Amino acid sequence: MIRTILHFPDPELKKKSTPVTVINDATRALVQDMAETMYAAPGVGLAAPQIGVHQRVIVIDVSPKDEEPDLIVAINPVIVHADGESYEEEGCLSVPKYAANVRRHARVVVKALDLDGNEVTYKADELLAIAFQHEIDHLDGILFVDHLSPLKREIFRKRYRRSREEEE
């Protein structure tokens, strides 16, 4: 089922998510809904808080659109190592029609659980590393615009407010 994606400045996006303690049919249904929602948007990642569920669950698929989907499901993901520097343009399904350059780590190692409860480790670089950092931030109530300088963040807020008012 495709769920509604919450948009900035919804206060639900600022809440921290709780760890998943049991992986059950409800967890699997949540992941299925998240994947359908992400693909329909379309996006390369989605965190459960973006659909109003405050559990530490993310889905990511950075495969090219003309290739078979390669869905990553990460439950309770934790970045255990990060290095290098990246400064790439990011967007967000919760902040539509806005993108900005964000400073992130170039490479990350992420440990998480899969849908069977097995621990998995992802060594990621490039877009996948950025996606992991971006989605894990959502689990902690952080949006990519929170990484902008105070001046750029204020410019964003004014432009974003104005663009939303024009749409209404």
C-alpha positions as CSV (number, residue, x, y, z in Angstrom):
1,M,0.0,0.0,0.0
2,I,1.3,3.4,-0.9
3,R,1.5,5.6,2.1
4,T,1.4,9.4,2.4
5,I,4.8,10.9,2.8
6,L,5.0,13.6,5.4
7,H,6.4,17.0,4.2
8,F,8.5,19.6,6.0
9,P,7.7,21.3,8.4
10,D,5.6,18.5,9.8
11,P,6.8,18.0,13.5
12,E,6.6,14.2,13.1
13,L,9.7,14.4,11.0
14,K,11.7,15.8,13.9
15,K,10.9,12.9,16.3
16,K,13.5,10.2,17.1
17,S,12.6,6.6,16.2
18,T,12.7,3.7,18.5
19,P,14.6,0.4,17.7
20,V,12.6,-2.5,16.3
21,T,12.6,-5.2,19.0
22,V,10.7,-7.9,17.1
23,I,10.6,-8.5,13.4
24,N,7.1,-9.9,12.6
25,D,4.4,-9.7,10.0
26,A,3.7,-6.1,10.9
27,T,7.4,-5.2,10.2
28,R,7.3,-7.0,6.9
29,A,4.1,-5.2,5.9
30,L,5.7,-1.9,6.9
31,V,8.7,-2.6,4.7
32,Q,6.5,-3.6,1.8
33,D,4.5,-0.3,2.1
34,M,7.7,1.7,2.4
35,A,9.2,0.1,-0.7
36,E,6.0,0.7,-2.7
37,T,5.8,4.3,-1.5
38,M,9.5,4.9,-2.3
39,Y,9.2,3.5,-5.8
40,A,6.0,5.3,-6.6
41,A,7.3,8.7,-5.4
42,P,9.9,8.0,-7.1
43,G,12.9,8.1,-4.7
44,V,16.1,6.2,-3.8
45,G,15.4,5.9,-0.1
46,L,12.7,6.2,2.5
47,A,12.8,6.1,6.3
48,A,9.8,4.9,8.4
49,P,9.4,8.4,10.1
50,Q,8.7,9.9,6.6
51,I,5.4,8.0,6.6
52,G,4.7,8.7,10.3
53,V,6.0,5.4,11.8
54,H,8.7,6.0,14.4
55,Q,10.6,2.8,14.1
56,R,14.3,2.4,13.0
57,V,13.6,1.0,9.5
58,I,14.9,2.3,6.2
59,V,14.6,1.1,2.6
60,I,17.1,2.1,-0.2
61,D,17.4,1.3,-3.9
62,V,20.1,3.2,-5.8
63,S,20.1,0.9,-8.8
64,P,19.7,2.7,-12.2
65,K,16.0,3.0,-13.2
66,D,16.5,0.9,-16.3
67,E,17.9,-2.1,-14.3
68,E,16.2,-4.6,-12.0
69,P,15.4,-3.1,-8.6
70,D,17.9,-3.9,-5.8
71,L,16.1,-3.1,-2.6
72,I,18.1,-2.8,0.6
73,V,16.1,-3.2,3.9
74,A,17.9,-2.1,7.0
75,I,16.3,-2.5,10.4
76,N,18.0,-0.7,13.3
77,P,20.9,0.5,11.0
78,V,24.0,2.0,12.7
79,I,27.0,3.6,11.0
80,V,30.0,1.8,12.5
81,H,32.7,3.4,10.4
82,A,32.8,6.5,8.2
83,D,35.6,8.3,6.3
84,G,36.3,10.6,3.5
85,E,34.3,13.6,2.5
86,S,31.6,14.1,0.0
87,Y,29.7,17.3,-1.0
88,E,26.9,16.3,-3.3
89,E,23.4,17.7,-4.1
90,E,20.7,16.0,-2.2
91,G,16.9,16.1,-2.3
92,C,14.3,14.5,-0.1
93,L,10.8,13.1,-0.6
94,S,9.8,15.0,2.5
95,V,11.2,18.3,1.1
96,P,9.8,18.2,-2.4
97,K,11.2,20.5,-5.2
98,Y,14.2,21.5,-3.2
99,A,17.8,20.3,-3.4
100,A,21.1,21.5,-1.9
101,N,24.7,20.4,-1.5
102,V,25.3,18.6,1.7
103,R,28.6,17.6,3.3
104,R,28.7,13.9,4.2
105,H,31.2,11.1,4.5
106,A,32.3,9.6,1.2
107,R,32.3,6.0,2.6
108,V,30.4,4.3,5.4
109,V,30.0,0.9,6.9
110,V,26.5,0.2,8.2
111,K,25.4,-2.7,10.4
112,A,21.7,-3.6,10.5
113,L,19.2,-6.4,10.6
114,D,17.5,-7.8,7.6
115,L,13.9,-9.0,7.5
116,D,14.9,-12.4,8.8
117,G,16.6,-10.8,11.9
118,N,20.1,-11.6,10.6
119,E,22.8,-9.0,11.1
120,V,24.1,-7.6,7.8
121,T,27.0,-5.3,7.0
122,Y,27.0,-2.9,4.1
123,K,30.2,-1.2,2.8
124,A,28.9,1.8,0.9
125,D,30.4,4.6,-1.1
126,E,29.1,7.2,-3.6
127,L,25.3,7.5,-3.8
128,L,24.7,4.5,-1.5
129,A,26.8,6.0,1.3
130,I,24.9,9.3,1.0
131,A,21.6,7.5,1.0
132,F,22.4,5.5,4.1
133,Q,23.5,8.7,5.9
134,H,20.4,10.6,4.7
135,E,18.0,7.9,5.7
136,I,19.6,7.2,9.1
137,D,19.4,10.9,9.8
138,H,15.6,10.7,9.4
139,L,15.6,8.0,12.1
140,D,17.1,10.6,14.4
141,G,14.7,13.4,13.4
142,I,17.3,15.2,11.2
143,L,16.5,16.4,7.7
144,F,19.2,17.2,5.1
145,V,18.4,20.9,5.3
146,D,19.5,20.7,9.0
147,H,23.1,20.2,7.6
148,L,23.0,23.5,5.8
149,S,24.7,26.6,7.1
150,P,22.4,28.9,9.2
151,L,22.3,31.4,6.3
152,K,21.4,28.8,3.7
153,R,18.9,27.2,6.0
154,E,17.1,30.6,6.5
155,I,17.1,31.2,2.7
156,F,15.7,27.6,2.3
157,R,12.9,28.3,4.8
158,K,11.8,31.5,3.1
159,R,11.9,30.1,-0.4
160,Y,10.2,26.9,0.7
161,R,7.4,28.7,2.6
162,R,6.9,30.9,-0.4
163,S,6.7,28.0,-2.9
164,R,4.3,26.1,-0.7
165,E,2.0,29.2,-0.4
166,E,2.0,29.6,-4.2
167,E,0.9,25.9,-4.6
168,E,-2.1,26.4,-2.3
